Amino acid sequence: TSMDNFIGASCSEIETSFLNDGKDISALCAKQIGSVDFAGYNTIFVPYCTQDVHVGDNFATYMDNDDDDEVTLVGHKGSHNMVKTLNWVFKNFPRAEHIALTGCSAGGTALPVAYD
């Protein structure tokens, strides 16, 4: 599933797309956890794409294991991606009373540390 397909998509459209690709995920669409009903929440999907648990801020050079002459430069910019996303949220939802940040596996690792 290409993340580009999710631009402007609703939460349920994202879940359906993943299910059609054989991936069972939950994006908290219309879910209730405790007393919080997420049915009234807007969902913003931020893909985990720079392998830095959303806190990276540097470039790194990686050697190819099979070819010592082959190197790859990777920009770990997860921190910038998340800050820009949150700035967009604050601009577009200026009166938001609650913002729930969630993630799974590495995509959720930084939440209790970086966004407290």
Residue, then its C-alpha position, 0 to 999 in steps of 0.5 A: t500500500s502506497m502511503d501517497n494513497f492516503i492523502g485526504a483519506s478518511c480513517s475508515e478508507i485507510e483501514t479498508s485499503f490495508l484490509n484489501d492488501g491483507k493487512d489487519i490494522s486499526a486506526l482507531c476509527a469509531k473506537q471507544i477506549g475507556s470513556v474516550d470515543f474516537a468516533g468524533y476525532n479527526t485522524i491524521f496518519v503519519p507513516y513511519c518512514t525514516q527508521d528513527v522512531h520520529v526523533g531523528d535529525n541527521f544524515a547517516t551513510y550506510m554500507d551495503n553488506d554485499d558490496d563495500d563500495e556501495v553506500t547509501l545516504v539516508g536522511h533521518k528526519g522523523s523529528h522534523n516530520m513530526v514537528k511539521t505535522l503537529n504544527w499543521v494540526f495546531k494551525n488547522f485545529p486551533r480549538a482542539e480540546h484533545i489530541a491523542l497521539t498513538g502508534c505501534s511498535a517503532g512508530g509509537t516509541a517516541l511518544p512518551v519521551a518526545y511529546d509529553 
